[in-house]
Amino acid sequence: MADAPSFRIDREGHVAWLVLNRPEKRNTMGIAFFGEFSGHLRALDKDPEVRVVVIRAEGKSFTAGLDLVEAGALLQGTGADQRELLRRTVLEVQESMTAAEQCSKPVIAAIHSHCIGGGIDLTAACDIRICSGDAVFSVRETKIAIIADLGTLQRLPSLVGHGRARELALTGRDWNAREALEMGFVTKVLPDQDALFAEAKRLAEEIADNAPLTVQGVKDVMLHARDNGVPSGLRYVAQKNAAQLPGEDLAEAVTAFMQKRKPVFKGK
């Protein structure tokens, strides 16, 4: 019998919830997980009705990280063929995690309890992270003799600073919700899981109420500036606005302001 899917999708208006749905396995990341993750995000990216994606999880943990039982075959052996297979697999899985960053729609991670190893790779690629007070984070790969290779070492320094990122990655220690907030890895800590999901919904809907092409443009421009520097980023946003501003949503924003009403954006 085939394993159950790693995810399910719930929809509320313009918000899509991508739910990690292997609670019986603490949402560990098996081999199928990565292809499903990128496949869902690419489909949601193409869906014109979706303006924001929220990633959350069922069960006791957000994710306990890589399923070492399933991955065991790739982590064994020393032959040249085995090493090449591992290299190619890592590159493919890296692309899966990058799908959250490449999705044109904002992606919010709503994290509860354990977010370990691959969970940091996943959430670091999201646009916004919030968590419940019981959240526990760890770049756990160091503890099991693996160099974190799915994006944590590349993305975490820009989120929390190089010194803090190196401490966390080199020790592999746990850090809690309070530390995650203080270092800037998350933007808000909620008292419990219900409050976490309610805040994720509120935040997603607030973003979804804005002009969708503008929201997508903001994400695109910020990623470009991060990767290419300020001068290039300024030139890029000038070109972006010159192409995008003469649109229906801008006219609707001005009209709604004059009429003292909430604008209704259509993404045009």
Buried (B, 14 or more C-beta within 10 A) or exposed (E): EEEEEBBEBEEEBBBBBBBBBBEEBBBBBBBBBBEBBBEBBEEBBEBEEBBBBBBBBBBBBBBBBBBBEBBEEBEEEEEEEBEEBBEEBEEEBBEBBBBBBBBBBBBBBBBBBBBBBBBBBBBBBBBBBBBBBBBBBBBBBBEEEBEBBBBBBBBBBEBBEEEBBBBBBEEBBBBBBEBBBBBEBBEBBBEEBEBBBEBBBEBBBEBBBBBBBBBBBBBBBEBBBEEEEEEEBEEBBEEBEEEBEEBEBBEBBEEBEEEEEEBEBEBE
